[in-house]
Amino acid sequence: MNAEDAILAVLARRAAGATACPSEAARYLAGPQGDWRAQMDTVHSAVDALVQAGAITLSWKGVPMQKRRGPNRIARR
């Protein structure tokens, strides 16, 4: 599974309109015993690609973000 698939899988488990932290996708990608922090750069790149493709949106504390910077939450478009 690649990082984009992990992000979309995490979001598919959420209710419509719900958000997720990118670290949840990294944990999903790393598996139960994996080093999720080592996956964060890959997840961040995948988040950028999915935002550019229009597949997901970003926000922080309910405020929409156009691009990833600092803390953020991801949601299905």
N, C-alpha and C positions, 0 to 999 in steps of 0.2 A: 504494500500500500504506500502511496506517495502522500506528501503533506497536504496537497489539495484535497485528495480523497478523505483524509483524516478530518480536515476542517468541515467538509460537507457532511461526513458521518456524524460528527458531534452535533452539528446544527440540525440534522434530520431527527435527532432524539429530542429536540426542544419543541415546545409549542410554537405556533405561528407568532411571530413578533418577539420571541424571546431571544436573548443574546447569550454569548459564551465568551469566555476568556481564551485568547490564543493558547495559553498554557494548557488548557484542557485538550486541545488538539495535539499538542506536543506529548502529553501524557498518553493519549490514545495511540499515537504513533510509536512511542517508545515501548509500550507494553507494560505489564505489571512490575517487572523487575528492571526495566530500562532506565537510562539516564535521560529524563525528559528535558532537562536544561540543555543538553547537548543537541536537542532537536529544535530549539527555539529559532535559530537563524534560518533553518529550512522552513519552519512554519511562517516566520515573518515574510520570507520571499514568496511563499505560496499565498499569504494574505494579500500582498501587493498585487500579485497576478490575478487573483480572484476579484479584487476591487476593480482593477483595470478592465477585466472582462465583464464587469457588471453583475457578477454572480452573488456578491455579498456587499454589505454596507458596514461602515465603521461608526462607532459613537463612543463617547465617554461621558458618563453621568447624564445620559439622555440627550446630549448635544451631538448632532451629526458631525462627522469628520470627513473631509475629502480624501485625505491620505493618512497613512499610518505614521504616527509620531507619538512617542510617550505611551502612557497607558491607554488601552482601548478595549472595546468590546466588539465582537463580530456578530452579524445577524444575516439571515437569508434576505435576499432582495424581495 
